[in-house]
Amino acid sequence: MQMDRDALSAFLDSEFQQVAGMFVIDTVEPMAITVRLRHDERHLRPGGTVSGPAMFALADVSVYLAILAMIGPKALSVTTNCAIDFMRKPKSGTDLVCKTRLLKLGRVLAVGDCLIFSEGDDRPVARASLTYSIPPRS
């Protein structure tokens, strides 16, 4: 691994100030990461449930950070594809927890799989699959 939890958190805070404080990295392992979206009213849609865009952001950031943990701070890695299934309404008033694993980490493409849970519930609320393009290594 090239970056640990502290290095990833510092990178996220410095390079993506627009999301500072939204995400917390719980664990980092080879080819896997667990990231939390802190509960906040700004993530809710009418009806009081977490919005789809907020869940997409959690999955997207999680795969991005899992890749960076393995290859180092390559800020220009970008999402090329995402598919997300929303399976059930998240619990009200709780953080969302995204358990991510990298299925493939190649020279130019990475593929990640995410399961998103309401904190304290073992039933997933969403599943996402993302593909990232990795810039050439120098």
mmCIF file of the C-alpha atoms, coordinates in Angstrom:
data_MODEL
# 
_entry.id   MODEL 
# 
loop_
_atom_site.group_PDB 
_atom_site.id 
_atom_site.type_symbol 
_atom_site.label_atom_id 
_atom_site.label_alt_id 
_atom_site.label_comp_id 
_atom_site.label_asym_id 
_atom_site.label_entity_id 
_atom_site.label_seq_id 
_atom_site.pdbx_PDB_ins_code 
_atom_site.Cartn_x 
_atom_site.Cartn_y 
_atom_site.Cartn_z 
_atom_site.occupancy 
_atom_site.B_iso_or_equiv 
_atom_site.pdbx_formal_charge 
_atom_site.auth_seq_id 
_atom_site.auth_comp_id 
_atom_site.auth_asym_id 
_atom_site.auth_atom_id 
_atom_site.pdbx_PDB_model_num 
ATOM 1   C CA . MET A 1 1   ? 0.000   0.000  0.000   1.00 0.00 ? 1   MET A CA 1 
ATOM 2   C CA . GLN A 1 2   ? 1.173   3.503  -0.834  1.00 0.00 ? 2   GLN A CA 1 
ATOM 3   C CA . MET A 1 3   ? -1.114  5.566  1.439   1.00 0.00 ? 3   MET A CA 1 
ATOM 4   C CA . ASP A 1 4   ? -2.559  4.841  4.875   1.00 0.00 ? 4   ASP A CA 1 
ATOM 5   C CA . ARG A 1 5   ? -5.696  6.257  6.478   1.00 0.00 ? 5   ARG A CA 1 
ATOM 6   C CA . ASP A 1 6   ? -4.012  9.436  7.714   1.00 0.00 ? 6   ASP A CA 1 
ATOM 7   C CA . ALA A 1 7   ? -2.370  10.148 4.339   1.00 0.00 ? 7   ALA A CA 1 
ATOM 8   C CA . LEU A 1 8   ? -5.652  9.552  2.488   1.00 0.00 ? 8   LEU A CA 1 
ATOM 9   C CA . SER A 1 9   ? -7.562  11.825 4.872   1.00 0.00 ? 9   SER A CA 1 
ATOM 10  C CA . ALA A 1 10  ? -4.987  14.592 4.492   1.00 0.00 ? 10  ALA A CA 1 
ATOM 11  C CA . PHE A 1 11  ? -5.062  14.219 0.689   1.00 0.00 ? 11  PHE A CA 1 
ATOM 12  C CA . LEU A 1 12  ? -8.859  14.385 0.598   1.00 0.00 ? 12  LEU A CA 1 
ATOM 13  C CA . ASP A 1 13  ? -8.895  17.477 2.836   1.00 0.00 ? 13  ASP A CA 1 
ATOM 14  C CA . SER A 1 14  ? -6.262  19.311 0.788   1.00 0.00 ? 14  SER A CA 1 
ATOM 15  C CA . GLU A 1 15  ? -7.315  18.343 -2.746  1.00 0.00 ? 15  GLU A CA 1 
ATOM 16  C CA . PHE A 1 16  ? -11.116 18.235 -2.306  1.00 0.00 ? 16  PHE A CA 1 
ATOM 17  C CA . GLN A 1 17  ? -11.950 20.985 0.141   1.00 0.00 ? 17  GLN A CA 1 
ATOM 18  C CA . GLN A 1 18  ? -15.537 21.051 -1.171  1.00 0.00 ? 18  GLN A CA 1 
ATOM 19  C CA . VAL A 1 19  ? -16.201 17.753 0.634   1.00 0.00 ? 19  VAL A CA 1 
ATOM 20  C CA . ALA A 1 20  ? -14.097 18.405 3.741   1.00 0.00 ? 20  ALA A CA 1 
ATOM 21  C CA . GLY A 1 21  ? -15.786 16.864 6.750   1.00 0.00 ? 21  GLY A CA 1 
ATOM 22  C CA . MET A 1 22  ? -18.336 14.872 4.731   1.00 0.00 ? 22  MET A CA 1 
ATOM 23  C CA . PHE A 1 23  ? -16.400 11.608 4.671   1.00 0.00 ? 23  PHE A CA 1 
ATOM 24  C CA . VAL A 1 24  ? -14.509 9.665  7.318   1.00 0.00 ? 24  VAL A CA 1 
ATOM 25  C CA . ILE A 1 25  ? -12.142 6.820  6.463   1.00 0.00 ? 25  ILE A CA 1 
ATOM 26  C CA . ASP A 1 26  ? -12.760 3.972  8.916   1.00 0.00 ? 26  ASP A CA 1 
ATOM 27  C CA . THR A 1 27  ? -10.327 1.320  7.630   1.00 0.00 ? 27  THR A CA 1 
ATOM 28  C CA . VAL A 1 28  ? -7.782  0.851  4.846   1.00 0.00 ? 28  VAL A CA 1 
ATOM 29  C CA . GLU A 1 29  ? -6.501  -2.557 3.784   1.00 0.00 ? 29  GLU A CA 1 
ATOM 30  C CA . PRO A 1 30  ? -4.833  -3.846 0.642   1.00 0.00 ? 30  PRO A CA 1 
ATOM 31  C CA . MET A 1 31  ? -7.448  -3.572 -2.144  1.00 0.00 ? 31  MET A CA 1 
ATOM 32  C CA . ALA A 1 32  ? -10.195 -2.565 0.330   1.00 0.00 ? 32  ALA A CA 1 
ATOM 33  C CA . ILE A 1 33  ? -11.460 0.442  2.269   1.00 0.00 ? 33  ILE A CA 1 
ATOM 34  C CA . THR A 1 34  ? -14.393 1.400  4.476   1.00 0.00 ? 34  THR A CA 1 
ATOM 35  C CA . VAL A 1 35  ? -15.584 5.006  4.230   1.00 0.00 ? 35  VAL A CA 1 
ATOM 36  C CA . ARG A 1 36  ? -18.397 6.725  6.103   1.00 0.00 ? 36  ARG A CA 1 
ATOM 37  C CA . LEU A 1 37  ? -20.702 9.513  4.918   1.00 0.00 ? 37  LEU A CA 1 
ATOM 38  C CA . ARG A 1 38  ? -21.539 11.570 7.988   1.00 0.00 ? 38  ARG A CA 1 
ATOM 39  C CA . HIS A 1 39  ? -25.230 12.139 8.513   1.00 0.00 ? 39  HIS A CA 1 
ATOM 40  C CA . ASP A 1 40  ? -26.128 15.699 7.545   1.00 0.00 ? 40  ASP A CA 1 
ATOM 41  C CA . GLU A 1 41  ? -29.390 17.391 6.587   1.00 0.00 ? 41  GLU A CA 1 
ATOM 42  C CA . ARG A 1 42  ? -27.850 18.552 3.289   1.00 0.00 ? 42  ARG A CA 1 
ATOM 43  C CA . HIS A 1 43  ? -27.754 14.930 2.084   1.00 0.00 ? 43  HIS A CA 1 
ATOM 44  C CA . LEU A 1 44  ? -31.478 14.376 2.509   1.00 0.00 ? 44  LEU A CA 1 
ATOM 45  C CA . ARG A 1 45  ? -34.134 14.437 -0.188  1.00 0.00 ? 45  ARG A CA 1 
ATOM 46  C CA . PRO A 1 46  ? -37.844 15.120 0.324   1.00 0.00 ? 46  PRO A CA 1 
ATOM 47  C CA . GLY A 1 47  ? -39.232 12.424 2.586   1.00 0.00 ? 47  GLY A CA 1 
ATOM 48  C CA . GLY A 1 48  ? -36.165 12.526 4.838   1.00 0.00 ? 48  GLY A CA 1 
ATOM 49  C CA . THR A 1 49  ? -34.079 9.818  3.190   1.00 0.00 ? 49  THR A CA 1 
ATOM 50  C CA . VAL A 1 50  ? -30.501 10.118 1.961   1.00 0.00 ? 50  VAL A CA 1 
ATOM 51  C CA . SER A 1 51  ? -30.443 11.203 -1.675  1.00 0.00 ? 51  SER A CA 1 
ATOM 52  C CA . GLY A 1 52  ? -29.125 9.087  -4.519  1.00 0.00 ? 52  GLY A CA 1 
ATOM 53  C CA . PRO A 1 53  ? -26.461 11.685 -5.395  1.00 0.00 ? 53  PRO A CA 1 
ATOM 54  C CA . ALA A 1 54  ? -25.134 11.535 -1.809  1.00 0.00 ? 54  ALA A CA 1 
ATOM 55  C CA . MET A 1 55  ? -24.886 7.722  -2.012  1.00 0.00 ? 55  MET A CA 1 
ATOM 56  C CA . PHE A 1 56  ? -23.186 7.988  -5.416  1.00 0.00 ? 56  PHE A CA 1 
ATOM 57  C CA . ALA A 1 57  ? -20.669 10.433 -3.923  1.00 0.00 ? 57  ALA A CA 1 
ATOM 58  C CA . LEU A 1 58  ? -19.921 7.972  -1.112  1.00 0.00 ? 58  LEU A CA 1 
ATOM 59  C CA . ALA A 1 59  ? -19.318 5.097  -3.528  1.00 0.00 ? 59  ALA A CA 1 
ATOM 60  C CA . ASP A 1 60  ? -17.272 7.273  -5.889  1.00 0.00 ? 60  ASP A CA 1 
ATOM 61  C CA . VAL A 1 61  ? -15.033 8.689  -3.158  1.00 0.00 ? 61  VAL A CA 1 
ATOM 62  C CA . SER A 1 62  ? -14.603 5.226  -1.650  1.00 0.00 ? 62  SER A CA 1 
ATOM 63  C CA . VAL A 1 63  ? -13.333 3.626  -4.855  1.00 0.00 ? 63  VAL A CA 1 
ATOM 64  C CA . TYR A 1 64  ? -11.134 6.661  -5.559  1.00 0.00 ? 64  TYR A CA 1 
ATOM 65  C CA . LEU A 1 65  ? -9.529  6.412  -2.106  1.00 0.00 ? 65  LEU A CA 1 
ATOM 66  C CA . ALA A 1 66  ? -9.095  2.629  -2.392  1.00 0.00 ? 66  ALA A CA 1 
ATOM 67  C CA . ILE A 1 67  ? -7.177  3.182  -5.635  1.00 0.00 ? 67  ILE A CA 1 
ATOM 68  C CA . LEU A 1 68  ? -5.036  5.949  -4.140  1.00 0.00 ? 68  LEU A CA 1 
ATOM 69  C CA . ALA A 1 69  ? -4.228  3.739  -1.152  1.00 0.00 ? 69  ALA A CA 1 
ATOM 70  C CA . MET A 1 70  ? -2.678  1.283  -3.590  1.00 0.00 ? 70  MET A CA 1 
ATOM 71  C CA . ILE A 1 71  ? -1.006  3.565  -6.183  1.00 0.00 ? 71  ILE A CA 1 
ATOM 72  C CA . GLY A 1 72  ? -0.333  6.787  -4.288  1.00 0.00 ? 72  GLY A CA 1 
ATOM 73  C CA . PRO A 1 73  ? -1.659  10.336 -4.739  1.00 0.00 ? 73  PRO A CA 1 
ATOM 74  C CA . LYS A 1 74  ? -2.723  10.381 -8.397  1.00 0.00 ? 74  LYS A CA 1 
ATOM 75  C CA . ALA A 1 75  ? -5.285  13.181 -8.283  1.00 0.00 ? 75  ALA A CA 1 
ATOM 76  C CA . LEU A 1 76  ? -6.206  12.797 -11.952 1.00 0.00 ? 76  LEU A CA 1 
ATOM 77  C CA . SER A 1 77  ? -7.653  9.280  -11.662 1.00 0.00 ? 77  SER A CA 1 
ATOM 78  C CA . VAL A 1 78  ? -11.229 9.667  -12.887 1.00 0.00 ? 78  VAL A CA 1 
ATOM 79  C CA . THR A 1 79  ? -14.498 7.735  -12.913 1.00 0.00 ? 79  THR A CA 1 
ATOM 80  C CA . THR A 1 80  ? -15.316 6.294  -16.343 1.00 0.00 ? 80  THR A CA 1 
ATOM 81  C CA . ASN A 1 81  ? -18.376 4.239  -15.404 1.00 0.00 ? 81  ASN A CA 1 
ATOM 82  C CA . CYS A 1 82  ? -20.767 3.747  -12.503 1.00 0.00 ? 82  CYS A CA 1 
ATOM 83  C CA . ALA A 1 83  ? -23.769 1.510  -11.949 1.00 0.00 ? 83  ALA A CA 1 
ATOM 84  C CA . ILE A 1 84  ? -25.680 1.741  -8.695  1.00 0.00 ? 84  ILE A CA 1 
ATOM 85  C CA . ASP A 1 85  ? -28.613 -0.267 -7.357  1.00 0.00 ? 85  ASP A CA 1 
ATOM 86  C CA . PHE A 1 86  ? -30.700 1.305  -4.598  1.00 0.00 ? 86  PHE A CA 1 
ATOM 87  C CA . MET A 1 87  ? -32.128 -1.583 -2.581  1.00 0.00 ? 87  MET A CA 1 
ATOM 88  C CA . ARG A 1 88  ? -33.824 -0.101 0.472   1.00 0.00 ? 88  ARG A CA 1 
ATOM 89  C CA . LYS A 1 89  ? -34.343 3.168  2.264   1.00 0.00 ? 89  LYS A CA 1 
ATOM 90  C CA . PRO A 1 90  ? -31.438 4.052  4.571   1.00 0.00 ? 90  PRO A CA 1 
ATOM 91  C CA . LYS A 1 91  ? -32.168 4.374  8.279   1.00 0.00 ? 91  LYS A CA 1 
ATOM 92  C CA . SER A 1 92  ? -33.037 7.901  9.284   1.00 0.00 ? 92  SER A CA 1 
ATOM 93  C CA . GLY A 1 93  ? -30.448 9.891  11.218  1.00 0.00 ? 93  GLY A CA 1 
ATOM 94  C CA . THR A 1 94  ? -27.492 7.529  10.776  1.00 0.00 ? 94  THR A CA 1 
ATOM 95  C CA . ASP A 1 95  ? -24.213 7.646  8.917   1.00 0.00 ? 95  ASP A CA 1 
ATOM 96  C CA . LEU A 1 96  ? -23.893 5.568  5.768   1.00 0.00 ? 96  LEU A CA 1 
ATOM 97  C CA . VAL A 1 97  ? -20.974 3.134  5.661   1.00 0.00 ? 97  VAL A CA 1 
ATOM 98  C CA . CYS A 1 98  ? -19.454 2.042  2.351   1.00 0.00 ? 98  CYS A CA 1 
ATOM 99  C CA . LYS A 1 99  ? -17.447 -1.188 2.251   1.00 0.00 ? 99  LYS A CA 1 
ATOM 100 C CA . THR A 1 100 ? -15.380 -1.170 -0.911  1.00 0.00 ? 100 THR A CA 1 
ATOM 101 C CA . ARG A 1 101 ? -13.084 -3.686 -2.533  1.00 0.00 ? 101 ARG A CA 1 
ATOM 102 C CA . LEU A 1 102 ? -11.043 -3.346 -5.661  1.00 0.00 ? 102 LEU A CA 1 
ATOM 103 C CA . LEU A 1 103 ? -11.728 -6.224 -8.015  1.00 0.00 ? 103 LEU A CA 1 
ATOM 104 C CA . LYS A 1 104 ? -9.080  -5.163 -10.523 1.00 0.00 ? 104 LYS A CA 1 
ATOM 105 C CA . LEU A 1 105 ? -6.203  -2.733 -10.336 1.00 0.00 ? 105 LEU A CA 1 
ATOM 106 C CA . GLY A 1 106 ? -4.441  -2.590 -13.674 1.00 0.00 ? 106 GLY A CA 1 
ATOM 107 C CA . ARG A 1 107 ? -2.095  -0.091 -15.313 1.00 0.00 ? 107 ARG A CA 1 
ATOM 108 C CA . VAL A 1 108 ? -4.880  2.054  -16.787 1.00 0.00 ? 108 VAL A CA 1 
ATOM 109 C CA . LEU A 1 109 ? -8.165  0.772  -15.330 1.00 0.00 ? 109 LEU A CA 1 
ATOM 110 C CA . ALA A 1 110 ? -9.447  -0.101 -11.881 1.00 0.00 ? 110 ALA A CA 1 
ATOM 111 C CA . VAL A 1 111 ? -12.772 -1.729 -11.038 1.00 0.00 ? 111 VAL A CA 1 
ATOM 112 C CA . GLY A 1 112 ? -14.338 -1.444 -7.596  1.00 0.00 ? 112 GLY A CA 1 
ATOM 113 C CA . ASP A 1 113 ? -17.392 -2.898 -5.905  1.00 0.00 ? 113 ASP A CA 1 
ATOM 114 C CA . CYS A 1 114 ? -19.223 -1.145 -3.059  1.00 0.00 ? 114 CYS A CA 1 
ATOM 115 C CA . LEU A 1 115 ? -21.860 -2.128 -0.548  1.00 0.00 ? 115 LEU A CA 1 
ATOM 116 C CA . ILE A 1 116 ? -23.460 0.763  1.318   1.00 0.00 ? 116 ILE A CA 1 
ATOM 117 C CA . PHE A 1 117 ? -25.096 0.210  4.707   1.00 0.00 ? 117 PHE A CA 1 
ATOM 118 C CA . SER A 1 118 ? -26.899 2.320  7.281   1.00 0.00 ? 118 SER A CA 1 
ATOM 119 C CA . GLU A 1 119 ? -24.711 2.352  10.366  1.00 0.00 ? 119 GLU A CA 1 
ATOM 120 C CA . GLY A 1 120 ? -25.739 -0.491 12.661  1.00 0.00 ? 120 GLY A CA 1 
ATOM 121 C CA . ASP A 1 121 ? -27.666 -2.434 10.000  1.00 0.00 ? 121 ASP A CA 1 
ATOM 122 C CA . ASP A 1 122 ? -26.151 -5.374 8.113   1.00 0.00 ? 122 ASP A CA 1 
ATOM 123 C CA . ARG A 1 123 ? -28.609 -5.136 5.205   1.00 0.00 ? 123 ARG A CA 1 
ATOM 124 C CA . PRO A 1 124 ? -27.160 -3.114 2.306   1.00 0.00 ? 124 PRO A CA 1 
ATOM 125 C CA . VAL A 1 125 ? -29.097 -0.065 1.157   1.00 0.00 ? 125 VAL A CA 1 
ATOM 126 C CA . ALA A 1 126 ? -27.199 0.181  -2.142  1.00 0.00 ? 126 ALA A CA 1 
ATOM 127 C CA . ARG A 1 127 ? -24.640 -1.611 -4.273  1.00 0.00 ? 127 ARG A CA 1 
ATOM 128 C CA . ALA A 1 128 ? -22.366 0.134  -6.754  1.00 0.00 ? 128 ALA A CA 1 
ATOM 129 C CA . SER A 1 129 ? -19.797 -0.901 -9.326  1.00 0.00 ? 129 SER A CA 1 
ATOM 130 C CA . LEU A 1 130 ? -17.347 1.715  -10.583 1.00 0.00 ? 130 LEU A CA 1 
ATOM 131 C CA . THR A 1 131 ? -14.572 1.781  -13.151 1.00 0.00 ? 131 THR A CA 1 
ATOM 132 C CA . TYR A 1 132 ? -11.768 4.318  -12.946 1.00 0.00 ? 132 TYR A CA 1 
ATOM 133 C CA . SER A 1 133 ? -9.181  5.420  -15.481 1.00 0.00 ? 133 SER A CA 1 
ATOM 134 C CA . ILE A 1 134 ? -5.715  5.776  -13.999 1.00 0.00 ? 134 ILE A CA 1 
ATOM 135 C CA . PRO A 1 135 ? -3.281  8.285  -15.524 1.00 0.00 ? 135 PRO A CA 1 
ATOM 136 C CA . PRO A 1 136 ? -0.006  6.917  -16.909 1.00 0.00 ? 136 PRO A CA 1 
ATOM 137 C CA . ARG A 1 137 ? 2.518   6.273  -14.160 1.00 0.00 ? 137 ARG A CA 1 
ATOM 138 C CA . SER A 1 138 ? 5.618   8.376  -14.407 1.00 0.00 ? 138 SER A CA 1 
# 
